[in-house]
Amino acid sequence: MFDYIVLGDSQPEGLLLAAGLARRSYRVGLLPSKNLGELPPQDSWPIEFPENLGSKRLDELLFKVGFFRLEESGLSPHENQYQILLKRHRLNLNGSMGRWQQEVEREFPREAQVLVEFRKSLRSAPVNGAKRKGQSLQSLAGTQLALKQFLSLDGARSRPGLSHAQALQMSVESWSKDEAKTYRMNTKLEQPLNQYLTEHARKWGVQVLEEAVDLKMNWTDFELAEGVRSKNVIINSLAAGRALAKLQPTIWDQSISHWLYFDRLKLPLDKVPEPLCDQAYLQLNEDSNSAYSLKLTRDNLRDQAILTLGIWLPFSDSKYWIEEIERARDQLKKFMPFLPDGAFPEIPELLDLNEKKGECVRRGEIERLEFSQATPSRWKRIAKKICGQFGRKENSAQLSRRIFVSAPYLLGMDRKQSLKACLEYLEDKERRRPAATALGRQLK
C-alpha cells in the first residue's frame, strides 16, 4: 500500500514531488510513462524553470526535495533572453525590470512612463485583485494595437486561444516579481533530466514499478495491480490524464484545442540576422491574432543554423492548417527577406500533418499541446467554498481529495504555476504530518 503513486515520469514536477514526499517518510511509488502506453518525447522546446514561484523561489522547492546544492539538481542558471518582433518594433528582453524599462522607453516613448510606473506598483504591493489590474493594463494600452500585441506576447508568449484581456492578465501575473534568470538542464548531464530526477527519487526511497498496471478506483484507494494499491495519485503525464479519464470522465473532461507544428529550415550562419536571439516571438500582421515562436540553434563548427518556426494549429479542424503554415512563412519572409530560395521544406500533406499531430500526443509532448479548461468537480467547488470561509486557499492543482495534477498545462497552469502548486502541496503535507509520526515510521 502506497501513500502516493506518481503516474508518469515525463514531467519533472511529479518526480520532484515524489522525492519530496519520500523525504517526509511517505510511501511513494512511481509508474513510468511507458507503462501507461506513452512513448518518450522526441522533439520539444528546452524546459525552462523560473527563478521565482510567486512569493517563493525555485530554490525552496529544490531544497525540499533533497537538492541541498543547486549543482546537484541537474539545472543551471540561464539568462532569460528572448525577443518580441512586431511590424515596427523590436524588443530584446531578459526577464529583468531594468531591461524591460529600457526597451519600452525606446519603442513606446509616449506610454513608457505610465507602463513602467504600473509595473513597479505591482512589485511594491501584494498581488490581489489581479483581474482588476489586468483591466487597468488593458485601459493603459488603449487602442494602440502594436502596444497591445507587445503586452500580450510578453505575458502569454505565443500560447493560442487567448484573448487580449487574458494575455494581459498573464502579463500582470508575470510582472509581480522580477525574474532576472531562469534554469535549464545542465549541458553536462549525460542523461535526460527525467531519468536523472528518477534516480534521485530512488535514493530517497521512491519505488519504481516496472510491471504493467490496470488502474482501478475503489472507495478508499486506487488499485494498480493485484496486491498493489495507493491512497492518492499524482497525474504527471498526458497518458496518466487519459487513464484517469477512463475512470472518471466527469472529473477529467479536458480536450486538446491546439497543437504546435514545427516548421524547420537550415540556413548558413551569415543569413541569420545578428541580433536574433535563440528564442523569439513573431507577430508582424496587425490584422491577425496569430503569433509564432522562433527557436534558433547555431552550429558554429559547421557554419550552419537551424531555425524552427512554431505554429499553433487547431487540433480538430485541419481545414486551415496549410493556410496557417503558409501565413506563418510569409511573416517570417517579411522579417528575413534575404532567406535563400528553397530554404523552406515542402509543406507536408494533411495525412502527414495528422500523423505528426498524433505523434505529439503519443509521446506526451505536453508543451506542444494546448488544453481546454477543465470543469471543476463538484467536490472541488465545495472545497474551495469551505476553504475560503476558513481563510485557507485551495490548491489550484488539487483535482479532488485524492487526485493531484503536477503536469503543467493540463489544468490551464503554465510551468511556473505547476511548480508553485507542487511547492504548496509539499508545504501542506509538512503541516499535516507531525515529525513524531515520521520518526516513528523510520524507527519501525
N, C-alpha and C positions, 0 to 999 in steps of 0.2 A: 504494500500500500504506500503510494507516494502522497506527499502533501501537494506537490505541484508537478505537472508534466508539461514541458515546453514542446509544442507541436511545430516542428520545423527548425532548421538551423541555417536558413538562407539569410536571415537578417541579424545584425549584431545586437539589436536591442534585447531580444529574447535570450541570447547567450549571456549577455551581461547580467540580465535579471536572474538567470539560472545560477550563476556563480554567486551573486549577492544573496540569494535566498539560501543557498547551501552554506554559505559562511555563517548564517544565522541558525544553523542546525536544522533547517527544514529538509525533509527527504525529497529530493528533486530528481526527476528523470528527464531525459532529452530524447525526442524521437527525430532522427534526421529527416530532411525533406524528401530524400529519395525513397524512404519507406512509406511516404504518402503519395508516391507516384509523380513527384516533381523532379525534373532534370536540373542539373546545376546551371546557373546563369552563364550566358555565353558572351553577351555584348551589352555592357551597361556603362553609364557615366561613373566617374570616380565618386565614391561615397565621401561626403564631407560631414564632419561633426562640428556643430557650432560651439564656440567657447562659452557662451552664456546660455543658460536654460531658464529664461525668466529671471527671477531674482537669485537663482542658484548658478553654479558653474559646472561644467563638464567634469572638472577635477573631482568634485564631490561624488559624482556617480562612479567614476573610475576607482576612487578610494574605497567606496562601499563594496565594490565587487572584488577587492583584493589586489588592485594595482597600486602599490604604495609609492611607485615612481612612474612618471609619465613614460619613461623609456621602456618600461615593461609592458605597456598597453598595446604595442603594435601600431601606435599612432604617433605622428609627429606634427608640430605646428606648421601652419602654412598660411601665408598672407592671402587673404580672400580677394584676389584680383579678379575683376570682371568689368565688362563694358556694356553700356546701353547705347545702341546705334539707332538713331532716328533719322528722319529725312534731312533735317537741317541741324541736328545736334549730335555730338559725340561726348559721352561722359565716361571717364575712367575712374572706377571706384574700387575700394579695398575693404569696405565694411566699417571704416572709421569715420567719426563725425567730422574730423578736420578735412579729410579728402572730399567728403560729400559736400561740405560747405564751399570749398574752393571750386568744385565743378559746377555747382548750382549757381554760384555768383558769376561764373564766366558764361554759362549757357543761358541762364534765365535771370539777367540782372534786375529786371523790374520786380519780379516776385521773390527774389532771393532773400531779402531781409525778413519778410513775413514768414517764409517757409523755414528759415533757419531758427527763428525765434519759436515757431510752433514745435519743431523737433526738439529743441532744448527744453521746452516746457514739459515734454513727455518724459524726459530723463530726470527732471528735478522733482517730479510729483509721482505718487503712486499711480499705477496703471489701473484706473477704474473708469467706468463709463466709456469703454473702448468704442462702442457703437457710435456714441455721440461725437467722440473725437474723430472717428472716420468720416462722419458727416461734415465736421468742421474742415477737414482736409479737402473734401470734395468742393466745398464752397470757396476755399482758398485757390484751388485750381481753376475755378471759374469756367469759362467757355474755351480756354486756350487748349486745343486738342493735343499739341505737342507736349505740353506740361502734364496733362492727364496721362498721356502714354508713358512718359518717363516715370511718374509716380506709381503707375500700375505695374510697370516692369520691375521697378525697384522693390516692390513688395511681393508680387506673385511670380516674378520672372516670366516664364512662358507657359505656366500651367494653364490648361484650357478650361473653357466653360465658366469663366468668372466674369461678372460684370465689372465695370469700372469701380462701382461702390465697394464690391467685395475685395477687389485688388487693393484699393486704397486702405481698406480696413486692415489688410495684411501688412501694409506699409507701416501703419500706426503701431502694430504689434512688434514689428521687427526693429523699429526705431527706439523702443522703450529702453534698450540697453545698447551701449556702444560695443560693437563686436569688431575688434581690430584684426582678429585672425580666426582661422578655422583649423581643424585637424583632419589629416588624411592618413591613409595607410602608409606606414613606413616602407620605403622602397627596399630596405634591407631585409624585409621579411621574405623567407624562402617558401612560403605557402600562402594561400588565400587567407584573408582576415577571418572568415568564419571558421576555418579549420583551426587557426591559432587560438581564437576565443573558445572553441570547443575543448581544446586541450587544457586551457586554463581552467575552465569549469570542471573538467575531470579532476584536476588537482585538488579542488575544494570539495570533492565528493559527489559531483553530479554523475548519475549513472546513465550511460548512453545505451538505448535499446536498439539492438540490431535486427530483431526479428520483425516480421510484418505484423500489423495490428488491424483489428476490426473495431473501430471506435463505436462505443455504445454509451448511452446516458441512462443512469439509474436515478433513483430518488435522492441518494446521498453522495454518489460519486460517479466517475466516468470509468468504464471498463475498456481496457486497451486490448487485452488478450485474456485467456483463461488464467486466473490467479494474479493478474496484474491490473491494479486499479489506482485511481488518483482522485483526490478530493477536489482539486482545481485544475483547470487547463489554461495555458497561455498560448494564444494564437500568434505564431511567429513566421508565417509564410502564407503565400496565396493558396497553396494546396491545403493548409490547415483550415483556412476560411471555407474552402469547398467542403471539407469533411464536416465542419460544423453546420454548414447549410443543409446537409443531408439529415442531420439530427434535428435541427431546429430551424426550419425555413422561415418561421415568423420572426425569430430574433436576428437572423442574418439574411437580409433580403437585398443586399447590395448588388448592383450591376455595374459593369465597366462601361464608361461613357466614351473614352478616347484611348488611343494607343499612340505611342511615339515611334515614328518611322525614321530610320537613319538613312540619309542620302549622302554618300561618301564620294569625295573626289581627291585624287592625288595631284599635287602641284609641285613644281620646282620652288625652292625656297624664295627665289627672287621675285616670284609672283605673289607672295604673301605681303600685304601691307605691314610695314614695320611696327606701327603702334598696335596691331591687332593682338589682343590678349588670348590666352588659352581658352577662356570662357567668355562668351558674349551673347547678347540678346538683341535680335534684329527686328525692327518694325519700321519700314520705310513708307508704307502705304497708309496715309491718314484716313482713308475711307474704309479701312478694314480693321477688325479687332484681332486678326491673326498675328501672332508673334512667334518667332522662330529662335531656336537655340543654335549656337555655333560653338563647336569644340575643335580646337586646333592642336595638333600634335606635330612637333618639329623633330626631324631627324637630321641633325647637322652633319653626321658622318656620310649620309647618302645624299645630302643636299636636296632633301625632299620633305614635303609636309603633307599631312592628311587632314583635310578639313571635313568635319562631319556636320551636316545640316540636320537638326532635329525638327521634325514636322509632326504636329499632333493631328491625327485623323480620327473622324467619328468611328466608333467601334463597330456599330451595326449597320451603318449606312455607307456602303462603298461607292455610291453613285458619284461622289465628288472627290474621291481620293486622287486620281490622276490630275485632275484640275488643280487641286490644292498643292500637289507636288510641283506642278509647273509654275504656279503662282509664287511659291517659295523660291524656286530657282530664279525667276525674274527679279525678285527683290535682291537676291544675292548678286546677280549680274549688275544691278544698279549700284550696289556698294563696291563691287570689284569688277569694273568694266573691262579690265585687262585680262580676264580669265581666258586662257587659250581655248581655241576651238576643240571640241570633243573632250573637254575636261569632265563633263558630267557623264556618268554611265547611262545607258539606255534605261528608261523607266520600266520597271517590271510590269508584266501583265497583271490583271486583277487576281487571277488564280495564284500567282506567285506572291502578291501582296497579302492575300488572305493566309497563305502558308506562313509568311513572316509574322503576321499578327498572332496566329496560333502558336508559333514558336515562343513568342513573348510570354504567352500565358502558360504554356507547358513548362517553361524554365523559370517561371515565377519572377520575372524581371519587373519587380513591383514599381520601380521608379519610372518605368516606361508605360505605366498604365494609370489612368485617371478613373476614380470610382465615384459613383453616385452616392449621395449622402444616405447613410443607413437610417432607418426609422428607429428611434429609441424603443426598447422593450417597455412593457407596462411596468415591470419591476423597476427599471432604471428611472422612469418618470416619477414613480412613487418615492424611490430612494433619494432622488435629487430634491424632491419637495421636503422630505423629512430632514435630510442633511442641512438644507437651508434654514429650517426652523431652529436647529441646534447650532447654527453657526459653523457647520463643518462642510467643506467643499467636496462634492462627489468627484472622483477621478474620471476625467473625460474618456479614458480608455477602458473603464470597467464596464464591460458589455452587460454582465449580470453578476449576481453574487459570487458565482464560481468560475466566471469566464473573463479573462483579461486579454486585451489585444495589445501586443507590443510592436507589431509590424507597422511601419509608417504607411500613410495614405489610405489604409483600409477604412478608417473611421473619419476621413477628412483631415487627419493630422499629418503635418509635414514631419521631417526627421527631427527637427528641433522639438516639436510638441511631443513626439513619441518618446524621445529621450527624457524629456521633463516628466512625462507621465510615469516612466519606469522609475525615476528617482523618487517621485512622490509615493509610488507603490512600495518601494523598499523602506522608506521612512515610516510609512503607515504600519508595515509589518514589524518594524522595530518597536513602535509604541505598543502594539498589541501583544507582543511576545515578551514576557518578563525574562530577564537574564537568567534567573534561577532555573526556569524551565529548560532553557537551552543547555545550561551547565549540567542539569540532571540527566538529560539525554546523553550528553557526552560521557558522563561517568558510567551510565548504564551500558 
